Amino acid sequence: MKGQLDGRTALISGALGDIGTAIARELASRGANIALGDVREESAAQALLDELQGSGVRARYDRCDVSDPEAVQGWLQAVEGDLGVPSLIVPNAAIVTLTNLRTITPDDWNRHLNINLSGAFYMAQAAALRLVDAGMPGRIVFIGSWVAYMADPRIIPYCVSKAGLRMVMKAMAKELAPNDILVNEVAPGFVDAGVSAQVFREQPGRREAAAARVPVQRMITPEEVAYQVAHLCDPRTNQTTGSVLLMDGGLSL
């Protein structure tokens, strides 16, 4: 599959998490140069940078809090000056906290929406406008969730942020289609990594209970999510926009 994305630059937020790292590896394996973004110190990215660069692609890491629109603009400017205008955009950064209607605080609410929804929008908007200005086609793939369809009272702000993200995706897809910038969402169910793994760690026994609920009887791996992202970034996938690629093992049935 190497070569499908040669010459393209992928921009990935939350890139040092399990899913972000898997996406970086998958897109690099297909020839894309990789711009990693996260809030962790640069030292935390060094091993992944070495791995990606060792595979024959160019890669860089920038600390960036996507909830800060000025920081996002600075990140895009730095990446564009080094790797060129990113044409594969993956807003992936997200948080989740176990809470409910009785315990949620205004800070909990605002933090989820600032990172999961506003941060994803700031990143996608800034990247899309650069593509439009450059007259370049592109792909934007939001990392959503099956809970945008299915309310879970234990993670209310997360559900709301992902539901909002879905409408951002659809609105952007409609506006950007004439520019050949296709916008879609990958919506995983229970991923045995990332924010789901955090929930499983906080509630012993919940992982087993979650797996038992999945009709296909298995959890999703980060690599499976990454494969679907790469599918939507593939230049041969050129008629899909405004769509949700739901990969929940049948949970929402």
Backbone torsions as a table, in degrees:
resi	resn	phi	psi	omega
1	MET	NA	-9.5	-179.7
2	LYS	-59.1	136.0	175.9
3	GLY	110.5	-20.0	-179.1
4	GLN	-60.1	-32.7	-174.8
5	LEU	-114.5	20.0	179.0
6	ASP	-54.2	134.8	175.6
7	GLY	85.2	-8.1	179.1
8	ARG	-94.5	155.2	176.9
9	THR	-116.5	129.1	179.0
10	ALA	-103.1	135.1	179.0
11	LEU	-112.6	119.5	-173.1
12	ILE	-128.5	121.1	174.1
13	SER	-92.8	161.6	-174.6
14	GLY	57.8	34.4	-167.7
15	ALA	-74.6	-13.6	-179.2
16	LEU	-96.9	1.1	172.1
17	GLY	-81.0	173.5	-176.2
18	ASP	-58.8	-48.1	-177.5
19	ILE	-71.6	-43.0	179.2
20	GLY	-60.2	-42.1	178.7
21	THR	-64.5	-41.9	179.1
22	ALA	-63.7	-39.1	178.3
23	ILE	-64.9	-43.2	179.1
24	ALA	-59.3	-45.5	-179.7
25	ARG	-63.4	-42.9	-177.4
26	GLU	-66.1	-45.7	-179.2
27	LEU	-68.0	-36.4	176.3
28	ALA	-64.3	-37.0	-179.7
29	SER	-64.1	-18.8	179.1
30	ARG	-101.2	8.0	171.9
31	GLY	103.0	-2.5	-177.6
32	ALA	-76.6	142.8	166.9
33	ASN	-75.9	149.4	-168.5
34	ILE	-123.4	125.9	173.0
35	ALA	-108.6	109.0	-178.0
36	LEU	-91.6	138.5	174.3
37	GLY	-135.0	138.9	178.7
38	ASP	-164.9	177.2	-179.4
39	VAL	-99.1	-2.4	-177.9
40	ARG	-81.4	163.3	179.7
41	GLU	-62.2	153.8	-176.9
42	GLU	-59.5	-31.9	-179.4
43	SER	-59.7	-30.1	-179.4
44	ALA	-69.1	-18.9	-177.9
45	ALA	-96.7	-7.9	-169.6
46	GLN	-62.0	-43.9	-178.4
47	ALA	-62.4	-41.5	179.0
48	LEU	-68.2	-40.6	176.4
49	LEU	-59.0	-45.3	179.8
50	ASP	-61.1	-42.3	-180.0
51	GLU	-63.0	-47.6	-178.2
52	LEU	-64.7	-46.2	179.5
53	GLN	-65.1	-33.0	177.2
54	GLY	-68.2	-19.7	178.9
55	SER	-84.9	-3.3	174.5
56	GLY	103.1	6.9	176.7
57	VAL	-111.3	165.7	175.4
58	ARG	-89.0	145.4	-178.6
59	ALA	-150.8	149.9	175.9
60	ARG	-145.2	161.0	177.4
61	TYR	-127.8	136.8	174.7
62	ASP	-132.8	135.1	171.4
63	ARG	-73.1	129.4	-179.1
64	CYS	-154.8	125.6	172.1
65	ASP	-92.6	107.7	-173.1
66	VAL	-67.9	-15.0	177.9
67	SER	-75.2	-6.3	177.5
68	ASP	-105.5	104.8	-175.2
69	PRO	-61.0	-32.3	178.2
70	GLU	-68.6	-37.5	176.7
71	ALA	-64.3	-38.4	178.3
72	VAL	-63.4	-43.4	178.3
73	GLN	-61.6	-41.0	178.0
74	GLY	-64.1	-39.3	177.8
75	TRP	-62.5	-47.8	-180.0
76	LEU	-60.8	-40.7	-179.2
77	GLN	-64.2	-42.5	179.7
78	ALA	-64.8	-42.9	-179.5
79	VAL	-65.9	-44.1	-179.2
80	GLU	-61.0	-38.4	180.0
81	GLY	-69.8	-23.5	-176.5
82	ASP	-101.3	-49.7	-172.8
83	LEU	-110.5	-3.2	-176.4
84	GLY	94.3	174.9	-177.9
85	VAL	-66.0	122.2	178.5
86	PRO	-66.9	134.1	178.9
87	SER	-116.3	-5.0	175.6
88	LEU	-119.8	108.7	-170.6
89	ILE	-113.6	122.6	-177.6
90	VAL	-127.1	89.9	173.8
91	PRO	-72.2	106.4	-171.5
92	ASN	-119.9	-22.0	-175.8
93	ALA	-58.8	132.5	-179.8
94	ALA	-161.2	157.2	174.3
95	ILE	-129.6	160.4	172.9
96	VAL	-147.3	138.9	177.7
97	THR	-132.4	132.9	176.3
98	LEU	-71.5	120.4	-179.5
99	THR	-159.2	-179.9	176.4
100	ASN	-151.0	-177.5	-175.4
101	LEU	-58.8	-31.1	-176.5
102	ARG	-82.5	-23.7	-173.0
103	THR	-113.4	-13.5	-176.7
104	ILE	-64.9	140.2	179.1
105	THR	-108.3	161.7	175.1
106	PRO	-57.2	-35.7	178.3
107	ASP	-64.6	-42.7	176.9
108	ASP	-57.2	-49.1	-177.2
109	TRP	-59.8	-52.9	-176.3
110	ASN	-63.5	-39.9	-178.1
111	ARG	-64.2	-42.4	178.9
112	HIS	-62.6	-46.4	-178.1
113	LEU	-70.4	-34.9	-179.9
114	ASN	-65.2	-39.9	-178.0
115	ILE	-86.8	-54.6	-170.7
116	ASN	-71.7	-34.8	-176.0
117	LEU	-106.4	-61.5	-178.0
118	SER	-63.3	-42.4	-179.4
119	GLY	-61.6	-42.1	177.8
120	ALA	-64.1	-39.8	178.8
121	PHE	-65.8	-46.3	-179.8
122	TYR	-56.4	-43.7	-177.9
123	MET	-66.3	-48.6	-178.2
124	ALA	-65.5	-41.1	180.0
125	GLN	-63.0	-49.7	-178.1
126	ALA	-60.7	-42.5	-179.3
127	ALA	-69.4	-41.0	-178.9
128	ALA	-63.4	-42.1	-179.3
129	LEU	-64.9	-34.5	175.9
130	ARG	-66.6	-39.7	177.8
131	LEU	-64.7	-42.7	178.8
132	VAL	-61.8	-45.4	179.9
133	ASP	-61.7	-35.1	-178.8
134	ALA	-84.8	-7.0	-177.4
135	GLY	66.2	33.8	-176.2
136	MET	-108.1	145.3	170.8
137	PRO	-74.3	165.3	179.3
138	GLY	-165.3	174.3	177.2
139	ARG	-132.9	131.1	173.1
140	ILE	-118.3	123.4	-178.9
141	VAL	-123.9	106.1	176.4
142	PHE	-78.9	143.3	172.3
143	ILE	-96.5	104.0	-178.8
144	GLY	-98.9	-141.4	-179.4
145	SER	-166.8	153.3	175.9
146	TRP	-63.8	-22.0	-177.8
147	VAL	-74.0	-5.5	170.1
148	ALA	-64.4	-24.3	175.1
149	TYR	-92.8	-36.1	-167.6
150	MET	-118.0	111.1	-177.7
151	ALA	-67.9	138.2	174.9
152	ASP	-127.0	109.8	-175.2
153	PRO	-65.1	-8.5	179.1
154	ARG	-87.1	-13.1	-179.8
155	ILE	-138.8	52.6	-174.0
156	ILE	-54.3	-52.6	-176.1
157	PRO	-65.1	-31.3	176.7
158	TYR	-65.2	-46.8	178.8
159	CYS	-58.9	-45.3	-178.5
160	VAL	-63.8	-42.2	-179.4
161	SER	-63.7	-38.0	-179.6
162	LYS	-75.0	-32.0	174.6
163	ALA	-66.2	-41.9	176.7
164	GLY	-63.8	-39.1	179.3
165	LEU	-59.7	-36.6	179.9
166	ARG	-62.7	-40.1	179.2
167	MET	-71.9	-35.0	173.1
168	VAL	-57.6	-45.4	-179.7
169	MET	-58.7	-47.9	-176.7
170	LYS	-66.2	-42.3	-179.8
171	ALA	-65.4	-42.5	178.3
172	MET	-65.8	-38.6	-180.0
173	ALA	-60.2	-42.6	-178.4
174	LYS	-67.2	-41.8	-177.5
175	GLU	-72.2	-35.0	-171.7
176	LEU	-93.9	-8.3	-178.2
177	ALA	-55.2	-42.2	179.3
178	PRO	-63.7	-18.3	178.0
179	ASN	-92.0	7.6	-177.1
180	ASP	59.0	35.7	171.9
181	ILE	-110.3	107.8	-175.1
182	LEU	-94.3	133.9	-172.6
183	VAL	-124.7	123.9	-177.4
184	ASN	-142.2	177.4	179.5
185	GLU	-133.8	135.6	166.7
186	VAL	-99.4	123.6	-174.9
187	ALA	-118.2	93.0	179.3
188	PRO	-76.5	159.7	169.7
189	GLY	-91.7	-122.3	-179.0
190	PHE	-83.6	105.1	177.2
191	VAL	-94.7	131.1	-179.3
192	ASP	-82.0	56.9	-177.5
193	ALA	-177.1	179.8	172.5
194	GLY	57.6	-139.4	-174.8
195	VAL	-67.2	-33.0	176.7
196	SER	-63.6	-42.6	178.8
197	ALA	-61.8	-34.7	176.6
198	GLN	-61.3	-45.3	178.2
199	VAL	-62.4	-42.4	-179.8
200	PHE	-62.3	-37.5	178.4
201	ARG	-67.0	-36.3	-177.3
202	GLU	-76.1	-21.9	-179.2
203	GLN	-129.6	88.4	-179.9
204	PRO	-54.4	136.5	-179.7
205	GLY	92.3	-15.7	-178.3
206	ARG	-72.0	-29.9	179.1
207	ARG	-60.7	-47.9	-179.2
208	GLU	-62.9	-40.5	179.3
209	ALA	-65.7	-39.1	179.4
210	ALA	-65.2	-45.3	-179.5
211	ALA	-60.8	-35.9	-178.6
212	ALA	-68.3	-21.9	-179.5
213	ARG	-81.0	-19.1	-173.5
214	VAL	-78.8	121.0	-178.3
215	PRO	-55.6	-35.5	179.9
216	VAL	-80.6	-2.9	172.6
217	GLN	65.9	31.6	174.5
218	ARG	-155.9	153.4	179.2
219	MET	-84.6	164.2	178.4
220	ILE	-90.4	140.3	174.7
221	THR	-95.8	156.1	175.4
222	PRO	-56.9	-34.4	-179.0
223	GLU	-65.9	-33.1	177.1
224	GLU	-68.0	-39.2	176.0
225	VAL	-62.5	-45.2	-178.8
226	ALA	-60.4	-38.8	179.8
227	TYR	-61.9	-41.3	-179.5
228	GLN	-70.2	-35.5	174.3
229	VAL	-60.7	-46.4	-179.8
230	ALA	-62.3	-36.7	177.2
231	HIS	-59.4	-42.9	-179.3
232	LEU	-74.4	-19.6	176.2
233	CYS	-87.5	-15.1	-177.6
234	ASP	-62.3	130.1	-179.4
235	PRO	-60.7	-19.6	177.8
236	ARG	-77.5	-15.6	174.5
237	THR	-89.1	84.1	-168.9
238	ASN	-119.3	11.4	176.9
239	GLN	-123.6	5.4	-176.4
240	THR	-103.9	113.5	175.6
241	THR	-151.1	147.5	-176.6
242	GLY	72.1	20.6	-173.9
243	SER	-110.0	154.3	174.6
244	VAL	-109.0	117.6	174.0
245	LEU	-90.4	96.1	-176.7
246	LEU	-84.1	120.3	179.5
247	MET	-128.9	75.8	-174.3
248	ASP	-116.4	11.7	178.5
249	GLY	64.5	18.3	-180.0
250	GLY	93.9	4.1	-177.3
251	LEU	-54.2	-44.0	-174.3
252	SER	-76.1	-3.1	175.8
253	LEU	-76.1	NA	NA
